Amino acid sequence: MRSTLRALFVGGAAITVLCSLGPRGAAAQTPRLEEWKRQVVKGVQARSRLTQQIVDQIFSFGELGFQEFETSKYLVKLLRDNGFTVEEGIAGIPTAWVATWGSGKPVISLGTDIDDIPKASQVPGVACKLPLVEGAPGHGEGHNSGQAVNITAALAVKELMEREHLSGTIQIWPGVAEELLGAKAYYVRAGVFKNVDIVLYSHVGTNLGTEWGVTAGTGLISALFTFEGKSAHAAGAPWRGRSAADAANLMEVGWNFRREHIRPQARSHSVIVDGGDQPNVVPSKASIWFYFRERDYPRIQHLFAVGDSVARGAAMMTGTKLASERILGSAWPGHFNRTVAETMYANIKRVGLPEWSDADQTLARAVQKEIGTRQTGLATKLSTLRPALREDQRLAGYADDIGDVSWNVPTAVLSFPSNIPGLPGHNWSNAISMATPLAHKGATAGAKVQALTLLDFMVRPELLQEAWDYFRNVQTRDVKYTPFIRPDDRPAIELNRDIMARFRPAMRKFYFDSQRYDTYLEQLGVKYPTLRAADGTCSIRGGS
Ligand SMILES: [Zn+2]
């Protein structure tokens, strides 16, 4: 059913493009496409100030997953001001939206994440740990840069499409709560991608790159196990109580014993989010949150089932009840499209890495030194196109819910160099570069590649055909997508609400004011780069 529809859509795109190119059709497009590509690259370069502003603005909002209210308000306005139609509150998620511009086929969709990391607040451009607001969240993953890449690219291509009267639709959306794997499976369920031909996703990295086939990472189910016991005076009548906290603890202990007897490729981790209130009250309620990671759908489901049995055992041992098992997030292991990745990589080679200044390299080496990793500086050689990995080569543990999208539409991920190589990830040090010239240049390079690839898929119907051929006949020949989220599951939109409410008043004072300042570094009074002082102190004044 799906494939027949796709074939029609792709056919439709072909007709539209041929018409727009005039009677000589596709054969005439090569010299013209070359000229269009030059114009689009120029269009991105001409918007480098906008790119920088978006990077700096979102950095300054520093919002956690599902609480990206300022970020989304800003982006929705920016897109509407630029002629996009924006639908908000997608899939029952208040901070999710889908923006569209243009008409007809093909529909090319640009996505990238917007949420950040707990306790990663950091003054940008300063090469040592210096929180902007102590204990607050911050962009220690660099998700403040992707929308700058996608929106800049879209505006450059839109300008060309308007001038040349090209048909086609550009869609833009945010990865809400990616750190919680919280939204994209719900976007799929809500039909966000049902008319989409290609998804071009972007994610911050340390080089310009992309890959196809199965990724090095995992997929996962994130689930909250809640136990219910009975409260009692913990000293006066402990025998009358049943401790839910005991059950949460025993689930963790049980899981850690069981861990030895699961495949080494699996990853799992947990935090106790509710361990009771105070010691003299036997805890009547407790919750423990697990991520179960494995390499494919059946193994992830199996791991979750083992988790369920351990939870039931813990409840039985403690005379408590396993009250609920809530899925808070999920992700399919990604599989990226060969044609999309190869097209993207040709554009990566065309654009090349940014020219780093001495200041960029000095910052990078100083941060690498601070973290105790090799002082290689920034990448000066392009990464190669990574083809499909064999099972035994898949060593990384991370996951991204773009995986769910990749099993529904041909998708590839553009990695762009706005961060520093060798850092731990999900850490304050990963935030240091993210509102500096280093990040701005990386985002402009990324936007050029994204714009060129967007244009390729807008005007080359044969590429759409080839991408769908890979999707249907290679990728999904033996594996079919079934979401991890169950019909009754709902997005966990209440997550991070309290944390954000606690820190937002202090963070608000540091929101980027692009009317008054050119850059966020200027607003903060940070000299670029600022290094740790000779006496070992870390401050905004740095060493002199
Ligand atoms: Zn990420």
Residues whose N, C-alpha, C, O or C-beta is under 5 A from the ligand:
A	BS01	ZN	E141
